[in-house]
Amino acid sequence: MMKKLTIAAAWLAAAAVALSLFALPVRGAEERPKPRIADVNGVLNSEPTPAVSAPAATPSPTPTPAPAEGHSPAADPAPQYDGPKELVISNDFISAHVNVMPVDTGRFLARTVKGDPARDTDDSKILIYGGALPWTSFTTIRIDGKNYVFGGSTHRRAGRDALYGEPVDLPRTSGANAIVSRYRMEDVEVTQTLSIVSGPVSKLNDTIKISYDIRNLGASPRKVGVRAVIDTFLGSNDGSPFKVGESSVTSEAELTGADVPEYWIAFDSLEDPGVVARGTLRGPGLTTPDRVLFANWGKVADNLWTVHHTPGGSFQRENEDDMDSATALYWDETVVPPQGELQVATLFGIDYLDVIGDVLSIGANRHLGEWSTAKNQIRPYTLYAYVANSSNITLNDALITIDLPAGIEFAGRDSGVRRFAKLEPGEEATIGWVIRPKPGAGGEKELTISGSAREVDSVHLKIGVTLLSPPDVATEVVAPQRVSRAATREYGPYGPPFHVQLKCKNTGRSPLDGLKVELVLPEGLEFPRIQKAEQSYRRLDGLQEVVFSWRVSANGEKSGALPLKFNITSESAEDKTVTREVTVDPLPVAMGWTGAPAETYPGMFFTAELFVTDIEQIGEADMTVRFNADVLQAVMASQGTLFVENGQPLPWRDPVIDNKLGSITGIKGRRSSPLDIKEGSIVKIYFRAIGPGESGIDVEDMVLKDLSGGNIEYSLEKTVVKSREE
């Protein structure tokens, strides 16, 4: 039965509400049906108040003494309050309203705007009860066994006996899609945020996210619990049943633990649903309640935490004629450590129900949303169909079937057929089929639910679902084509490490979980410091890209086309390997005199050895050495280690030393076998300083060949010796 007021009763109720804001109320007035659309000034409003800016803090009015028993509230007109009354956020689908009055501050309601674009009947409909001002939906914050109600105090039935905190941040809009309020209760600070978000199935911005962020600002742990009361009011039906799984909750019930559903829906009528609401309890970014209570609103309004409900009890308020259903979500008490935080969040918004049939009515969600087809993300989905006999005759041998398209299958053993021997007039039933996508399927799919009975022709309802294309990894390697010897050897023969990147893009629309990439380096390349060859990324959404980076050095052990190999694995797609070659140029032979001092004195001896590094093979060396005969004198020249094999010197012809001209000619060595190591010396010269001055040790007419007779490129570092006077 709708909660209606006669004109006289409405006038009295409105006046009573107005007086109750500024005077202690007569308790008997609270026992009447809760006035549904009376504002604080006693004016009946059927339209919502326009959005306003957040108000400045307004002191609560000073209560006046309660009127004597039987005194008419209309005899004492309540003081007028002309400040802002509510904040509103809205779009084409839904609106959320938060009370900014001095009383009931922070309480909220929700309405449709245009609601379901395909249905005109749900425009400007109530989802969470409230006329011009929200007050029946409220949230209890339980702290160490004491019950606080979030927001400003009330003189009404819903939370009248609660404790209240102090405002830290009065309700204010945050961007275009959120309203934020903050209150402090002892040393616990609670932030309430109502925001418009995309629906978990529709992906439209048709849902209100209700969240509480709780911070313990004190030095001691606190036990904190949260109870959120949502006073549902579907269109014009204040006692609408809740559809939970295959059950219709038409009386008091409590679900706990694993029995808490993923979601519930409610609608005012299956035959002609004017508005459909969805409460989502499980999912990404949400905190699943420990308990969900479906009860009449009076019980949850009168009891701030514990509600002694009766399973199977009526949604009718005690001692009243009105049906009044509500739900209470409980996040049971948990210890919040000092400076710790606790977050809870739930969703409430619009759902989309299509109905066919005037006699045998079948209703189901118009679209089942987007389903991942990644191999590790296949999950069962229960498709519910709501069946009703909308006629005044009995339907016999009713048959309800579902036809699945390619890419979707039953998750268990199910024929897809449900039979009812009889459906009496007005009888309703809920059917659930557990189905799932097949791995790798994709595209827009359509399921068909069919119904028939002996007395009626068949009816068919089409249901859509989007199967997201399976994930796959497209790669792009970013690395130098060629690596050459650097001008400086500060970082090694090839200079600083070069960067290697692997860009990975998920080309499917299903997410990619547990992406791992391992870079395997060949001989000749190495990681320059402690660095993980394997890198990972937790989840790569559809059509998104991530870049993995490494630093790599060429070490000179091998040159040529060296392959970089990337091993790519994930939980969601097939493994793959990608390779890319990097050409590493052979290092030119580097020569330099070792043992030659930068400074010496006349009469001092030293040995200068022409040392070669980074040489693969050598077959022949032929050269002349020149020096300043006024500064240095060559004493002897002998073969270097490159011309020694197995500890025995190879044939060597003594070069010609001319200390007048400052030259050593005929330095020549040969070998016919490969080197064991890639370095050694060509010649060792013993010098004596004979006078002051400077002398270079210069190599001229160098011929350097490999075992096959090919020329070997080389570089030679210049050497200068300075002889100082004694």
Salt bridges, closest charged atoms under 4 A:
GLU30 OE2 - ARG160 NH1 3.57
ASP76 OD2 - HIS71 NE2 3.28
GLU86 OE2 - HIS97 ND1 3.00
ASP104 OD1 - ARG107 NE 3.84
ASP104 OD2 - ARG156 NE 3.35
ASP116 OD2 - ARG119 NH1 3.42
ASP116 OD2 - ARG366 NH2 2.46
ASP144 OD2 - ARG222 NE 2.59
ASP169 OD2 - ARG172 NE 2.64
ASP169 OD2 - ARG182 NH1 3.53
GLU186 OE2 - LYS146 NZ 2.66
GLU186 OE1 - ARG222 NH2 2.57
ASP187 OD1 - ARG222 NH1 2.31
GLU189 OE1 - ARG182 NE 3.78
GLU189 OE1 - ARG215 NH1 3.94
ASP231 OD2 - LYS34 NZ 2.74
ASP231 OD2 - ARG36 NH1 3.32
ASP238 OD2 - LYS3 NZ 1.31
ASP238 OD2 - ARG36 NH2 2.23
GLU252 OE1 - LYS299 NZ 3.18
GLU254 OE2 - ARG291 NH1 3.28
GLU262 OE2 - ARG379 NH2 3.82
ASP302 OD1 - ARG157 NE 2.70
GLU320 OE2 - ARG157 NH1 3.63
GLU320 OE1 - ARG317 NH2 2.33
ASP322 OD2 - ARG317 NH2 3.76
ASP324 OD2 - LYS3 NZ 3.27
ASP324 OD2 - LYS34 NZ 2.85
ASP324 OD2 - ARG36 NH2 3.42
ASP324 OD2 - ARG317 NH1 2.69
ASP332 OD1 - ARG291 NH2 2.88
GLU333 OE1 - ARG142 NE 3.43
GLU341 OE2 - ARG215 NE 3.86
ASP351 OD2 - ARG278 NH1 3.68
ASP354 OD1 - ARG366 NE 2.95
GLU370 OE2 - ARG509 NH2 3.37
ASP397 OD2 - ARG454 NH2 2.68
GLU409 OE2 - ARG436 NE 3.01
ASP414 OD2 - ARG418 NH2 3.02
GLU428 OE1 - LYS243 NZ 3.12
GLU444 OE1 - HIS367 NE2 3.85
ASP472 OD1 - LYS576 NZ 3.63
ASP513 OD1 - ARG539 NE 2.62
ASP585 OD1 - ARG482 NH1 2.41
GLU599 OE2 - ARG724 NH1 3.52
ASP614 OD2 - ARG489 NH1 3.33
GLU616 OE2 - LYS678 NZ 3.49
GLU620 OE2 - ARG670 NH2 3.93
ASP622 OD2 - LYS668 NZ 3.18
GLU645 OE2 - ARG671 NH2 3.52
ASP698 OD1 - LYS718 NZ 3.76
GLU700 OE1 - ARG626 NE 2.55
